[in-house]
Amino acid sequence: MLQSAKHFLSVLAVAGLLVHANDAGAYSNKATFAAEVFFEQGDDTLATAQQEKLRAFADRIDKHQLEVIIAVGHATPGETDTKALSERRAASTRFTLIQLGIPPYRIYTEGKADTQAAYAQDATQMPRAEIEYVGTYGAAPYTHGFNSMWTWHRDFLPGQERPQLNKPPATWDTSRPEQFFPAITNPAWRLRFLDKYRLVAILRNDDSLLREIENLRPPAASAQTALMAIAFGTPFAQSVFASAIDRLDVTEPGGHELAEQLWCDNSWRTSARRLSFQRMKIPQMLRTLSAAEQKRWTECAARRTDVEALGFLKSNGVNLSARNEQGETALHAVVSRFDPGGIRVLVAAGADPNAQDASGRTPLHGLASANYGPMTGRPQADQLRQAWATLTAAGANPSIQDYRGSIPAPVKP
């Protein structure tokens, strides 16, 4: 399987169908993993347990940006018409992955009849399909669990030629959901599948595709899909998913993580954030945040110099000087990254400039360390002096010692 996979990957790479995240460090971002499913003797149908293995495989893919999947069906020497049977097993595996929302154009299939000699070397081999995935880590933003959607979006942009990795039945290689949806009987898979197509329509601003989906009388959309529509969709998409937003209550268990991800996503439209946050009961949730969560929410607002957001947090009970487990505040964090805008808006909003972390260090201590230059580049002396002046004008005390007895080193003129 691995040798076969490497051969096909090399062919696809030459054909330009493998897309790297970027030229610099593309290979360091590469993600590869494999799976295996089994069939009954002489059969090409996947049992429920084997389908669940593919569901877990698809869940793992959703965390990355997909490049290609190779599914190789195998038939053992004791079976009849082994070449055709192996191809049907690969096709069955492919169709199951499509039902789980994997882009059809990214799945390559091959049938392979195991030889008697190979089977004799390993008689434990069973009728099976082997699947190998190649993608990139963390290369698909904004999708909250649907990272492979960025691949769908890229593949299905209007006017672009779609890559033909192979030619299975034509109805499998369409971007229209009505070709697939009737064949999916599992209710959870139906929702998962249509949410993928809904996201395609949202990202493409394709109201025609979205109308087709809604004409299928689909199950209610997930909250994540509704949030994508509010943030990136057309007015029609926003109206379609408005009721799903109203059902989302981030005060329920697990809601904090989703709300924080949306809050810290700089691409989220300000108006959409304001609208959806009120309807998602964000103000009620803010009053239940831990100190470490308050620090992260405050830091995200400061890093985008969002004065309105800081005021929103403060008015809903968030302590802008809350500390994490290391005693660091949001002001410590923006100083350590030398973010002059973040420093300015935080002290203006009332963050404590004399807060001490677990080592007794104040933001001024961190600013002095920045004189040696963070990894992103050494700040200029005049920038350091301005930041020092901003902090001290807000009440920062340069005489406070850390727990080793050191005071902040003044910025040299």
Residue, then its C-alpha position, 0 to 999 in steps of 0.5 A: m500500500l505505501q509503495s503504491a501510495k507514494h507512486f500515485l502521490s508523485v504522479l499527482a505532485v508532477a501534475g500539480l494537484l498537490v498544493h502546499a500551504n506555502d513555499a517556505g516550510a511546506y514540507s514541515n506542515k505535511a500531515t499523513f496518516a492511514a486507515e484500514v477497513f475490512f469486508e466479508q469474504g466475497d462482499d463489497t459492502l461495509a459493515t456498520a463497525q467499518q463505517e464507524k472507522l471511516r467516520a473517525f478517519a473523516d473526523r481526523i481529516d477535518k482538523h487539517q487541509l486535505e490534499v489527497i486520499i488514496a483508497v486501495g481495495h484488495a481481494t484475496p486469491g480465494e475470491t472470484d473476479t478479484k480485480a473487479l471486486s477489489e475495485r468495488r471495495a475501493a469505490s465503496t470506501r470512497f462513497t462512504l467518505i463522500q457521504l461523510g463530507i470528504p470532497p469527491y475530487r480529492i479521493y483516488t481509488e485503485g483495485k488490487a487483487d492480491t497474488q497467491a505469492a503475496y497471500a502465502q507470505d501473510a495468510t492473515q490478510m483479509p479482504r480490505a481497503e487501505i486508505e492513506y491521507v495527505g494534507t497540511y496541518g493548520a492550513a484552513p482557517y475559519t471553519h471550526g471543525f470543518n477544515s477540509m471545507w477550505t479544500w472544497h472551496r478551492d476546488f469548486l470556485p466558479g470558472q476553475e477547472r476541477p482536477q480529475l483524479n480518476k473517473p468513477p461513476a459520474t454522479w459521484d463527481t458533481s458538486r450538487p448535493e441532490q446526487f448524494f443526499p438520497a443515498i445517505t440514511n444515517p441521520a447524523w451523516r445526513l446533517r454532516f454531509l449537508d453542513k459541508y455543502r452549506l459551508v461550500a455555498i456560504l464561502r462561495n456566496d452561492d445562493s443558488l446552491l443554498r436554495e437547492i439544499e434547502n429544497l431537499r428539506p434538510p435537517a436543521a443546520s448546526a450552530q457552527t454553520a449558522l455562525m459561518a453564515i452570519a459572519f461570511g454569508t450573503p443576506f439570504a444565507q444569514s436569513v436562512f440560518a437565523s433561527a439556528i443562531d437563536r438556538l445556540d446557547v453558549t452558557e451551556p457546557g462546551g459553549h465557552e470554547l466556541a465563543e472564545q474562538l469566535w471572539c479571537d478570530n480577527s476576520w469575524r466581521t464586527s457587526a456580525r460579532r455584535l449581532s450574534f454575540q447578543r443572540m448567543k447569550i454572550p453577556q451571561m456567559l462572560r459573568t461565568l468566565s474563569a480568571a484565565e479565560q477573562k485574561r484571554w478574552t481581554e488579550c484578544a480584544a487588546r491585540r486588535t486594539d478594539v476599544e469597543a470590545l474592551g468596553f463590552l467586556k468591562s461592562n459585562g463583569v470581565n476583569l481586564s487585569a485578570r491573571n492566568e495560572q502564571g499570574e500574567t495579565a493581558l497587559h503582561a502579554v501584549v508587553s511581552r509581544f511588544d504590541p504598542g497598540g495593545i498597551r495603549v488601549l489596555v491602560a486607557a481601559g483601566a488595566d492595572p499597570n502594576a499587576q505582578d505575575a507569579s515571579g513578581r514581575t510587572p509589565l514594566h519588567g517585561l518591557a525592559s526585557a523587550n529591549y533585548g528583542p523578541m523573536t519577531g524583531r527588536p523594537q526601536a529605542d524610541q518605541l520602547r521609550q514611548a511604551w514606557a511613557t504610556l505605562t508610567a503615565a497610567g501609573a506604572n511604578p518603576s520602583i516595584q521589585d520582583y521576587r528576586g529584588s530586581i526593579p525594571a531596567p529603565v529604557k535608555p534615552 
